[in-house]
C-alpha cells in the first residue's frame, strides 16, 4: 500500500493483544502482497491482466471488489475502481485494511484502538476512562497547522479520512474523464463510523467538487465532513460541530 501504519492500543491481556498486533501487522503486509498495483505478481495485477479470475484469488479480493461496487453505486459512479481503463481498487483497500486490522485488536480484548494508516484513522473504544480519542485534521494550506480536531466522545467506533492534493498531488481521478480531478477543493475530511466508507466518501466528494460534494455528503447517514477549497473557504456538513472538540 506504500504507506506507514501506526498503532495505539490500550488495555486487554498483554499476551493476547501482542499476538493480535503481530497478526494485524502480518495481515497488512499480506494485503500489500495481494492488492499492490506496483507489483506485477500481485493477485490484483494478475486479475487486471486476465491471468486470474476473482474465484482464483484470495477471498479478500472478492470482498473488496463487492465493497467497491457498493461505493460506486452509492456515489453514483464518482468512486471508481478503474484507473486509465485498468482495474485498480487502491481507493478502498487502505481504509478497508486499516479498519480490519483495528477490529482484530478489539476482538482480542483491547479496550481502545487507534490505528492510523497513512493519515486515515480508525478509532475503537476509548484510550481511558472518561477520555475520548481525538484526531487532528491537518490544514492543507498551512503546513504544520490544524484545520480541526475531531473527538470520538460518545462513539464506540469512529473513523477520520482525508483526501486531497497536499500530500500526494493530483492523484484523485475524475471517473468521467479518467484524468486527475479538477475541482475547487484542496482537501475533504470525512468522519464516519467505518474507515472503509469514510475513505471512499472522501475520495468521491473530492472528485465532485465542493458544492456537489457537500450536498451529497449531507445525504449520507452518520457521515460528517469538512471541505477546504483552494480559496481557503471552509465548508462543513450540518452536524460536524458535534464531532469537534
C-alpha positions as CSV (number, residue, x, y, z in Angstrom):
1,X,0.0,0.0,0.0
2,X,3.0,2.2,0.1
3,X,2.3,3.9,3.4
4,X,3.1,3.9,7.1
5,X,0.8,2.4,9.8
6,X,0.9,3.3,13.5
7,X,-0.9,1.6,16.3
8,X,-2.0,2.9,19.7
9,X,-3.6,0.0,21.6
10,X,-4.9,0.3,25.2
11,X,-6.0,-2.4,27.7
12,X,-6.6,-6.1,27.3
13,X,-4.5,-9.1,28.2
14,X,-0.9,-8.3,27.1
15,X,-0.3,-11.7,25.6
16,X,-3.5,-11.8,23.6
17,X,-3.1,-8.2,22.4
18,X,0.5,-8.7,21.4
19,X,-0.4,-11.8,19.4
20,X,-3.3,-9.8,17.7
21,X,-0.9,-7.0,17.0
22,X,1.5,-9.3,15.2
23,X,-1.4,-10.9,13.3
24,X,-2.7,-7.4,12.3
25,X,0.7,-6.4,11.1
26,X,1.1,-9.6,9.1
27,X,-2.4,-9.1,7.7
28,X,-1.4,-5.6,6.4
29,X,1.7,-7.0,4.8
30,X,-0.4,-9.7,3.1
31,X,-2.9,-7.1,1.8
32,X,0.0,-5.3,0.1
33,X,1.2,-8.5,-1.5
34,X,-2.3,-9.2,-2.8
35,X,-3.5,-5.8,-3.8
36,X,-0.5,-3.8,-4.8
37,X,-0.8,-2.3,-8.3
38,X,3.0,-1.8,-8.3
39,X,3.8,-5.5,-8.1
40,X,3.5,-7.4,-11.3
41,X,3.0,-10.6,-9.3
42,X,0.2,-9.4,-7.1
43,X,-3.2,-11.0,-7.4
44,X,-4.8,-7.7,-8.3
45,X,-2.3,-7.1,-11.1
46,X,-2.7,-10.6,-12.5
47,X,-6.5,-10.2,-12.2
48,X,-6.3,-7.0,-14.2
49,X,-4.3,-8.7,-16.9
50,X,-6.8,-11.5,-17.1
51,X,-4.4,-14.1,-15.8
52,X,-6.6,-14.9,-12.8
53,X,-10.3,-14.9,-12.2
54,X,-11.8,-13.5,-9.0
55,X,-12.6,-17.0,-7.9
56,X,-9.0,-18.0,-8.2
57,X,-7.9,-15.1,-5.9
58,X,-7.9,-14.9,-2.1
59,X,-11.4,-14.4,-0.7
60,X,-10.5,-10.9,0.3
61,X,-10.3,-9.9,-3.3
62,X,-14.0,-10.7,-3.9
63,X,-14.8,-8.9,-0.6
64,X,-13.0,-5.7,-1.6
65,X,-14.5,-5.7,-5.1
66,X,-18.0,-6.1,-3.7
67,X,-17.5,-3.2,-1.3
68,X,-16.1,-1.1,-4.1
69,X,-19.1,-1.8,-6.2
70,X,-21.3,-0.6,-3.4
71,X,-19.2,2.5,-3.0
72,X,-19.6,3.2,-6.8
73,X,-23.4,2.7,-6.5
74,X,-23.8,5.0,-3.5
75,X,-21.6,7.7,-5.1
76,X,-23.3,7.4,-8.5
77,X,-20.1,6.5,-10.1
78,X,-17.9,9.2,-8.5
79,X,-15.9,6.5,-6.7
80,X,-14.4,4.0,-9.1
81,X,-12.0,1.0,-9.2
82,X,-10.9,1.9,-12.7
83,X,-7.7,3.9,-13.4
84,X,-6.8,4.6,-17.0
85,X,-9.0,1.7,-18.1
86,X,-7.4,-0.7,-15.7
87,X,-8.7,-2.4,-12.5
88,X,-7.3,-0.5,-9.5
89,X,-9.1,-0.8,-6.1
90,X,-6.5,1.3,-4.4
91,X,-9.0,3.8,-3.3
92,X,-10.8,1.4,-1.0
93,X,-8.0,-1.1,0.0
94,X,-6.2,1.1,2.5
95,X,-9.3,2.1,4.5
96,X,-10.6,-1.4,4.5
97,X,-7.3,-3.0,5.6
98,X,-6.8,-0.4,8.3
99,X,-10.3,-0.9,9.7
100,X,-10.0,-4.7,9.5
101,X,-6.6,-4.6,11.4
102,X,-8.1,-2.4,14.1
103,X,-11.1,-4.7,14.6
104,X,-8.7,-7.7,15.1
105,X,-7.1,-5.9,18.0
106,X,-10.5,-5.1,19.6
107,X,-11.7,-8.7,19.2
108,X,-8.5,-9.8,21.0
109,X,-9.6,-7.7,24.0
110,X,-8.1,-4.3,23.6
111,X,-10.4,-1.7,25.1
112,X,-9.1,1.1,23.0
113,X,-7.6,1.1,19.5
114,X,-6.3,3.9,17.3
115,X,-4.9,2.7,14.0
116,X,-3.5,5.3,11.6
117,X,-3.0,4.2,8.0
118,X,-1.2,6.9,6.1
119,X,-3.1,9.7,7.8
120,X,-6.5,8.0,7.9
121,X,-7.6,6.7,11.3
122,X,-9.9,4.0,12.7
123,X,-10.8,4.5,16.3
124,X,-12.5,1.8,18.5
125,X,-13.3,2.0,22.2
126,X,-11.6,4.6,24.4
127,X,-8.0,5.4,25.5
128,X,-9.1,5.5,29.1
129,X,-12.0,6.1,31.5
130,X,-13.8,9.3,30.6
131,X,-11.3,10.1,27.9
132,X,-12.3,10.0,24.2
133,X,-9.9,9.6,21.2
134,X,-9.1,12.8,19.4
135,X,-7.7,13.2,15.9
136,X,-6.2,16.4,14.5
137,X,-7.0,17.3,10.9
138,X,-4.1,18.9,9.1
139,X,-4.6,22.3,7.4
140,X,-3.6,21.7,3.8
141,X,-2.9,25.4,3.2
142,X,-0.9,25.9,6.4
143,X,1.8,23.2,6.8
144,X,2.0,22.2,10.4
145,X,-1.3,23.7,11.3
146,X,-4.6,22.1,12.2
147,X,-7.9,22.8,10.5
148,X,-9.9,21.0,13.2
149,X,-9.8,18.4,15.9
150,X,-12.3,15.5,15.8
151,X,-13.5,13.9,19.0
152,X,-14.8,10.4,19.3
153,X,-16.7,11.2,22.5
154,X,-19.8,9.1,22.8
155,X,-18.9,6.8,19.9
156,X,-17.7,3.2,20.2
157,X,-16.2,3.5,16.7
158,X,-15.3,6.4,14.6
159,X,-13.1,6.9,11.5
160,X,-11.5,10.0,10.0
161,X,-10.3,10.0,6.4
162,X,-8.9,12.8,4.3
163,X,-8.5,13.0,0.5
164,X,-6.7,15.9,-1.2
165,X,-3.7,17.2,-3.0
166,X,-1.5,18.4,-0.2
167,X,0.4,15.1,0.4
168,X,0.3,13.3,-3.0
169,X,-0.5,15.9,-5.6
170,X,-3.2,15.3,-8.2
171,X,-3.8,11.6,-7.6
172,X,-7.6,11.6,-7.4
173,X,-9.1,10.7,-10.8
174,X,-12.4,12.0,-12.3
175,X,-14.1,8.8,-13.3
176,X,-15.8,10.6,-16.2
177,X,-12.6,11.6,-17.9
178,X,-10.0,9.2,-16.5
179,X,-7.8,12.2,-15.7
180,X,-6.9,13.9,-12.4
181,X,-10.0,15.6,-10.9
182,X,-10.1,19.3,-11.5
183,X,-12.1,20.9,-8.7
184,X,-12.1,23.9,-6.3
185,X,-11.0,21.7,-3.4
186,X,-7.7,21.0,-1.8
187,X,-9.0,18.6,0.9
188,X,-12.1,16.7,2.1
189,X,-12.1,15.1,5.5
190,X,-14.9,12.7,6.3
191,X,-15.9,11.5,9.7
192,X,-18.0,8.2,9.8
193,X,-18.1,5.0,11.9
194,X,-16.1,2.9,9.5
195,X,-12.9,3.8,7.7
196,X,-13.7,1.6,4.7
197,X,-16.5,4.0,3.8
198,X,-15.0,7.3,5.2
199,X,-12.1,6.8,2.8
200,X,-14.3,6.1,-0.2
201,X,-16.6,9.1,0.5
202,X,-13.8,11.5,0.9
203,X,-12.4,10.5,-2.5
204,X,-15.7,10.7,-4.2
205,X,-16.6,14.0,-2.7
206,X,-13.2,15.5,-3.7
207,X,-13.8,14.4,-7.3
208,X,-17.3,16.1,-7.2
209,X,-16.1,19.5,-6.1
210,X,-17.2,21.5,-3.1
211,X,-20.8,22.3,-4.0
212,X,-21.9,18.9,-5.3
213,X,-19.7,17.0,-2.8
214,X,-21.1,18.8,0.2
215,X,-24.7,18.3,-0.9
216,X,-24.1,14.6,-1.5
217,X,-22.3,14.1,1.8
218,X,-25.2,15.7,3.6
219,X,-27.4,12.8,2.3
220,X,-25.3,10.0,3.8
221,X,-26.4,8.7,7.3
222,X,-23.9,9.0,10.2
223,X,-21.4,11.0,8.0
224,X,-20.0,14.4,8.7
225,X,-17.4,16.3,6.7
226,X,-15.1,19.3,6.4
227,X,-14.2,20.6,2.9
228,X,-11.5,23.2,2.3
229,X,-11.2,25.0,-1.1
230,X,-8.2,26.4,-2.8
231,X,-9.5,29.8,-1.9
232,X,-9.3,29.0,1.8
233,X,-13.0,28.6,2.2
234,X,-14.2,26.0,4.8
235,X,-17.5,24.2,4.2
236,X,-19.0,21.7,6.6
237,X,-21.9,19.3,6.9
238,X,-24.6,20.4,9.3
239,X,-23.7,18.1,12.2
240,X,-19.9,18.4,12.1
241,X,-19.8,20.7,15.1
242,X,-21.0,17.8,17.3
243,X,-17.8,15.9,16.4
244,X,-15.3,18.7,17.1
245,X,-13.6,19.1,20.4
